[in-house]
Amino acid sequence: MVNYSKFVLDNGLRVVIHPDDSTPMVAVNILYNVGARDESPDKTGLAHLFEHLMFGGSENIEDFDDPIQRAGGENNAFTNNDITNFYDIIPAQNLEVALWLESDRMLSLSFDEQVLDVQRKVVIEEFKESCLNQPYGDVWHHIADMAYKVHPYQWPTIGKVPKHVEDATMDDVKDFYRKFYNPNNAILTLAGNVSVEKGRELVEKWFGDIPPGITPTRTLPQEPPQKKLQQRINQAKVPVDALYLAFHSPGRSEADFYVSDLLSDILGNGSSARLYRKLLKEQQIVNQIDCYVTGSMDPGLFIIEARPAEGHTLEEVEKLIWAELELIRNELVSERELQKLKNKIESTLLFSEMSVLNKAMNLAFFELLGDAGIINEEAQMYHRISREEVRDMARKIFTPENCNELYYKVSQATA
C-alpha cells in the first residue's frame, strides 16, 4: 500500500506527497500535461524540443545539472505523446535544491537564441541518429501514419520531419511555454524521506507564488474506427526482414485497458508466452518476437513484431501469428495460465514500488488519469479480469479490418 496525501495550491498546482522514511532520498517529479498530441500537424516535435530547452537555463540558474549534482542528486526527463515529465532524485536534506531548480524554470525559463539554436541542433541530430540512420528507426513513422488519420498520434514524439524543429522560431517556443508550462497544468509529486507537513511547507515556499496561466483546453479529433486492413511494404538498409502488426486498442483512460494489457502478456511477456513459445521455441521460424500495448492516454495500439529466422518469410510468420490469434479468439485461456500471469503482474507492480522514483512517477500519472489512488488498485484490476473478458477483447481487437500491417524488408540494393 502506497500512502499519500494530496492538495492543490491556489495557483492550481496539484501536489501529491508519499512519505517513506526507509530511504535517505526524495524523488521530486513534475508532470506537465503536454505531449506530442498537443502539437500542430505542421509544427511537430515541439514538446520534445521543449524538454531539451527546459535544461537550457532559467533566470537564476545557468546550468541545471551542476547544482543538483553538487547536492548529491541526479535529474532527467522524458516526453511522449501525452506528457512531459521531469524528475530529480536527491538526498532528503537537500530537497530544497531540487524544488528551487524546478520552480525557477517553471516561473522564468531563459529564452536565449543561442540556447534555442544549440538544442534545435541536438534534437535534429537525435532525429537523424534514432530515425534516419538507425535500422528500423522510422518504424513508428510508418505505423502511426497508417493507424491514425485524424488523431495527432499520427506522428511520433520526435516529430514528423526534422524540418519542423529546424524551422521552430523563438515565438513558437515562447507560445508553447506560456500555454503549457504553468502550475495549473502540472502535477508535482514528492516520494521519499519527507513528511507531508514539511513537504507542503517547502512546496508552498517555492511554488506558491508562481502565477497560474490560462488552463489549456484539449479538443482533439477522435480517431474513427478503422474499417479496412492497412498494408505497407518498406525497404531499407536493415539486417533482416521484420513484421509489424498494429491493432487499435483501448487507451489508459478506459477500463478495458487492463484487459488488453493482460492479453499482450499472454501472447508476448516472457519465454512462456504463447507467441514466443510456439514460434520461437517450438517451431523456430522467428529469431525475435514481441507483443505489447502502447499504453497511451487516448486509444492506442496493440503491437506484435517479429523477425523471421533464416529460411523463413514474413508471409509464413504472419500466417502462424494469425493462427495463434484465432486460438485466443475462440478458446478460453486456462485458469492456471491466467492466474500465473496475474501473479507475475502483481509481483512486477510490487517490485516497482520499491523505488521512490517509480512511486513518484506513478502517483503523478495516475493523478493525471483522475486519481492517484489507482496506484493501490492496479493489482486488483488485473485480478478481476475473467477468461471470458480476455477472449472478448481478443475478438474485438484481432480482426483484419482493425490491423495495420507493415513489412519492413531488406533493401535489394543492400541485400
FENRAVEN-V299417 format. One record per backbone hydrogen bond with DSSP energy under -0.5 kcal/mol. CO is the residue of the C=O (numbers start at 1). NH is the residue of the N-H. E is the energy in kcal/mol with one decimal. If there is no record, write none. Layout:
co:CO nh:NH e:E
co:CO nh:NH e:E
This chain:
co:1 nh:3 e:-0.8
co:5 nh:17 e:-3.1
co:7 nh:15 e:-2.9
co:9 nh:12 e:-2.0
co:13 nh:9 e:-2.5
co:14 nh:188 e:-3.2
co:15 nh:7 e:-2.1
co:16 nh:190 e:-2.3
co:17 nh:5 e:-2.2
co:17 nh:19 e:-0.5
co:18 nh:192 e:-2.3
co:20 nh:23 e:-0.9
co:24 nh:92 e:-2.9
co:25 nh:193 e:-2.4
co:26 nh:28 e:-0.5
co:26 nh:90 e:-2.3
co:27 nh:29 e:-0.5
co:27 nh:191 e:-2.1
co:28 nh:88 e:-2.5
co:29 nh:31 e:-0.5
co:29 nh:189 e:-2.8
co:30 nh:32 e:-0.6
co:30 nh:86 e:-2.7
co:31 nh:187 e:-2.2
co:32 nh:34 e:-2.7
co:32 nh:84 e:-1.9
co:35 nh:38 e:-2.0
co:36 nh:39 e:-1.6
co:40 nh:43 e:-2.1
co:43 nh:40 e:-0.6
co:43 nh:46 e:-0.6
co:45 nh:49 e:-2.4
co:46 nh:50 e:-2.8
co:47 nh:51 e:-1.6
co:48 nh:52 e:-1.3
co:49 nh:53 e:-2.1
co:50 nh:54 e:-2.1
co:52 nh:55 e:-1.7
co:53 nh:56 e:-2.2
co:55 nh:64 e:-0.6
co:57 nh:110 e:-2.1
co:61 nh:58 e:-3.4
co:63 nh:67 e:-0.9
co:64 nh:68 e:-1.2
co:65 nh:69 e:-2.3
co:66 nh:70 e:-2.5
co:67 nh:71 e:-1.1
co:68 nh:73 e:-2.9
co:69 nh:72 e:-1.7
co:71 nh:91 e:-0.5
co:74 nh:89 e:-2.6
co:76 nh:87 e:-2.6
co:78 nh:85 e:-3.0
co:80 nh:36 e:-1.7
co:81 nh:37 e:-2.6
co:83 nh:80 e:-2.4
co:84 nh:32 e:-3.1
co:85 nh:78 e:-2.1
co:86 nh:30 e:-3.1
co:87 nh:76 e:-2.1
co:88 nh:28 e:-3.1
co:89 nh:74 e:-1.9
co:90 nh:26 e:-2.6
co:91 nh:94 e:-2.2
co:92 nh:95 e:-1.6
co:94 nh:97 e:-1.6
co:94 nh:98 e:-0.9
co:95 nh:99 e:-1.9
co:96 nh:100 e:-2.7
co:97 nh:101 e:-2.3
co:98 nh:102 e:-2.5
co:99 nh:103 e:-2.4
co:100 nh:104 e:-2.1
co:101 nh:105 e:-1.7
co:102 nh:106 e:-1.4
co:103 nh:107 e:-2.1
co:104 nh:108 e:-3.1
co:108 nh:59 e:-2.2
co:110 nh:112 e:-0.9
co:112 nh:116 e:-2.6
co:113 nh:117 e:-2.4
co:114 nh:118 e:-2.4
co:115 nh:119 e:-2.7
co:116 nh:120 e:-2.4
co:117 nh:121 e:-1.9
co:118 nh:122 e:-2.0
co:119 nh:123 e:-2.5
co:120 nh:124 e:-2.2
co:121 nh:125 e:-2.4
co:122 nh:126 e:-2.1
co:123 nh:127 e:-2.3
co:124 nh:128 e:-2.2
co:125 nh:129 e:-2.7
co:126 nh:130 e:-2.9
co:127 nh:131 e:-2.3
co:127 nh:132 e:-1.3
co:128 nh:133 e:-2.5
co:134 nh:137 e:-2.6
co:136 nh:139 e:-1.7
co:138 nh:142 e:-1.7
co:139 nh:143 e:-2.8
co:140 nh:144 e:-2.2
co:141 nh:145 e:-1.5
co:142 nh:146 e:-2.0
co:143 nh:147 e:-2.8
co:144 nh:148 e:-2.2
co:151 nh:154 e:-1.5
co:152 nh:155 e:-1.1
co:156 nh:159 e:-1.9
co:161 nh:164 e:-1.2
co:161 nh:165 e:-0.6
co:162 nh:165 e:-0.6
co:162 nh:166 e:-2.5
co:163 nh:167 e:-2.3
co:165 nh:168 e:-1.1
co:169 nh:173 e:-2.0
co:170 nh:174 e:-2.7
co:171 nh:175 e:-2.5
co:172 nh:176 e:-2.0
co:173 nh:177 e:-2.2
co:174 nh:178 e:-2.6
co:175 nh:179 e:-1.7
co:176 nh:180 e:-2.0
co:177 nh:181 e:-2.2
co:180 nh:182 e:-1.4
co:182 nh:185 e:-1.9
co:183 nh:186 e:-1.5
co:185 nh:33 e:-2.6
co:186 nh:14 e:-1.6
co:187 nh:31 e:-2.7
co:188 nh:16 e:-2.5
co:189 nh:29 e:-2.6
co:190 nh:18 e:-3.2
co:191 nh:27 e:-3.3
co:192 nh:20 e:-3.1
co:192 nh:194 e:-2.4
co:195 nh:199 e:-2.8
co:196 nh:200 e:-2.5
co:197 nh:201 e:-2.1
co:198 nh:202 e:-2.4
co:199 nh:203 e:-2.5
co:200 nh:204 e:-2.6
co:201 nh:205 e:-1.9
co:202 nh:206 e:-2.3
co:203 nh:207 e:-2.6
co:203 nh:208 e:-0.7
co:204 nh:208 e:-1.4
co:207 nh:210 e:-1.5
co:217 nh:219 e:-0.7
co:229 nh:231 e:-0.5
co:230 nh:405 e:-3.6
co:232 nh:407 e:-2.9
co:234 nh:409 e:-3.2
co:236 nh:238 e:-1.6
co:236 nh:411 e:-2.6
co:242 nh:408 e:-3.0
co:243 nh:306 e:-2.3
co:244 nh:406 e:-2.9
co:245 nh:247 e:-0.5
co:245 nh:304 e:-2.5
co:246 nh:404 e:-1.8
co:247 nh:302 e:-3.2
co:249 nh:300 e:-1.0
co:251 nh:254 e:-1.8
co:254 nh:257 e:-1.6
co:255 nh:258 e:-0.9
co:256 nh:260 e:-2.0
co:257 nh:261 e:-2.5
co:258 nh:262 e:-2.2
co:259 nh:263 e:-2.3
co:260 nh:264 e:-1.9
co:261 nh:265 e:-1.5
co:262 nh:266 e:-2.1
co:263 nh:267 e:-1.7
co:264 nh:268 e:-2.5
co:265 nh:269 e:-2.0
co:266 nh:274 e:-2.4
co:267 nh:275 e:-1.9
co:267 nh:276 e:-0.7
co:268 nh:270 e:-1.1
co:270 nh:273 e:-1.5
co:273 nh:277 e:-3.0
co:274 nh:278 e:-2.8
co:275 nh:279 e:-2.1
co:275 nh:280 e:-0.7
co:276 nh:280 e:-1.4
co:276 nh:281 e:-2.0
co:277 nh:282 e:-2.5
co:278 nh:283 e:-2.5
co:279 nh:285 e:-2.2
co:279 nh:286 e:-1.1
co:285 nh:309 e:-2.7
co:288 nh:307 e:-2.4
co:290 nh:305 e:-2.1
co:292 nh:303 e:-3.2
co:296 nh:252 e:-2.9
co:297 nh:253 e:-1.4
co:300 nh:249 e:-2.3
co:301 nh:294 e:-2.4
co:301 nh:303 e:-0.6
co:302 nh:247 e:-2.6
co:303 nh:292 e:-2.1
co:304 nh:245 e:-3.0
co:305 nh:290 e:-2.5
co:306 nh:243 e:-3.3
co:307 nh:287 e:-2.5
co:307 nh:288 e:-1.0
co:309 nh:312 e:-2.0
co:313 nh:317 e:-2.2
co:314 nh:318 e:-2.9
co:315 nh:319 e:-2.1
co:316 nh:320 e:-1.7
co:317 nh:321 e:-2.1
co:318 nh:322 e:-2.5
co:319 nh:323 e:-1.6
co:320 nh:324 e:-1.7
co:321 nh:325 e:-2.2
co:322 nh:326 e:-2.3
co:323 nh:327 e:-1.6
co:324 nh:328 e:-1.8
co:325 nh:329 e:-1.4
co:326 nh:330 e:-1.6
co:327 nh:331 e:-2.7
co:334 nh:338 e:-2.3
co:335 nh:339 e:-2.5
co:336 nh:340 e:-2.3
co:337 nh:341 e:-1.7
co:338 nh:342 e:-2.2
co:339 nh:343 e:-2.5
co:340 nh:344 e:-1.7
co:341 nh:345 e:-2.5
co:342 nh:346 e:-2.4
co:343 nh:347 e:-2.2
co:344 nh:348 e:-2.1
co:345 nh:349 e:-2.5
co:346 nh:350 e:-2.5
co:347 nh:351 e:-2.6
co:348 nh:352 e:-2.2
co:349 nh:353 e:-1.2
co:351 nh:354 e:-1.7
co:352 nh:355 e:-1.3
co:354 nh:356 e:-0.5
co:355 nh:359 e:-2.0
co:356 nh:360 e:-2.4
co:357 nh:361 e:-2.7
co:358 nh:362 e:-2.9
co:359 nh:363 e:-2.6
co:360 nh:364 e:-1.8
co:361 nh:365 e:-2.5
co:362 nh:366 e:-2.9
co:363 nh:367 e:-1.9
co:364 nh:368 e:-1.9
co:365 nh:369 e:-1.9
co:366 nh:370 e:-1.0
co:366 nh:371 e:-2.4
co:371 nh:374 e:-1.9
co:372 nh:375 e:-1.8
co:373 nh:376 e:-1.9
co:374 nh:377 e:-1.7
co:374 nh:378 e:-1.4
co:377 nh:381 e:-1.9
co:378 nh:382 e:-1.9
co:379 nh:383 e:-2.3
co:380 nh:384 e:-1.9
co:382 nh:385 e:-1.4
co:386 nh:390 e:-1.6
co:387 nh:391 e:-2.2
co:388 nh:392 e:-2.6
co:389 nh:393 e:-2.2
co:390 nh:394 e:-2.2
co:391 nh:395 e:-2.3
co:392 nh:396 e:-1.8
co:393 nh:397 e:-2.7
co:394 nh:398 e:-2.4
co:397 nh:399 e:-2.1
co:399 nh:402 e:-1.4
co:400 nh:403 e:-1.7
co:401 nh:228 e:-0.6
co:402 nh:248 e:-1.2
co:403 nh:230 e:-2.3
co:403 nh:405 e:-0.5
co:404 nh:246 e:-2.4
co:404 nh:406 e:-0.5
co:405 nh:232 e:-2.1
co:405 nh:407 e:-0.5
co:406 nh:244 e:-2.2
co:406 nh:408 e:-0.7
co:407 nh:234 e:-3.0
co:407 nh:409 e:-0.8
co:408 nh:242 e:-2.6
co:409 nh:236 e:-2.2
co:411 nh:414 e:-1.7
co:411 nh:415 e:-1.3
